[in-house]
Amino acid sequence: MKTLKIRLNRKLDRALTRIARQTSRRKSAVARDLLKRHLSAVRFRELRAMVRPFAEAQGLLDDEDVFRVVS
């Protein structure tokens, strides 16, 4: 496992500390989870942008169109 050092301003550190306490986890575990979630969301948006032209060509213009097809 690699180590990443980051600097947090007071507001971010307080928020991270509060979440860590509420969830009985270490701040590093909370930060790691938040980073994973953010990276997953970024990757999802990238993939969605890649497939959008193909979906639009099939008449799938929004989420409701997709849900109708897969339901």
N, C-alpha and C positions, 0 to 999 in steps of 0.2 A: 504494500500500500504506500502511496506517495503522500507527502505532507505539503499542504498549501498554506502559506502565511498570508493573511489579509488584515488590513486595517479597517476598523469600524469606527464611525463617529459615535458619539454617546447615545444618540437616539436609536441607532441600529443595535448597538450593544445592549441597551435596556430592553428593546423589543425581543431580541434573541434570548436574553436571560429570562425574561418573563415567560416566553413559550417553553423554554427548557424546563423551568420550574413547574409550569402547569402540566407538562407531559412526563415529568420525572425522567428526563433524558439529559444527556450532556449537550452543551451548546454545539460541539462539533458534530454530533449526530443530527441535531436539528438542522444545522447549516448544510450538512451533506444531503439530507432529505430534500430540503428546499432547492438546492442546486440541481439535484436529479430531476425534480419536478419541472424546474424551469427549462432545463436542457431537453426534456421530453416534449414540453410544449413548443419549444423552438423547432425541434425536429418534426413534430406533427405539422406545424405551419409550413415548413419547407416541403414536406411530402404532399401536403394538400395543394400547394401552389403548382407542384409538378404534375399532378393528375387532373387539375382543374380543366385544362384544355380538352382532355379526353372525355371527362364527364360532361362538359358542356356540349361536345359533339354528339353525345348520346341523349341530350335533352335534360340532363341533370343539372339544374341551375342553382339549387339551394339544398339545405339539409333535409327539408321535407320531401323533396323529390327522391333523394337517396333513401330515406326511411320507407317511402312508399314501395320502392323497388325491392328492398331487402326484407320487408315485413311479409 
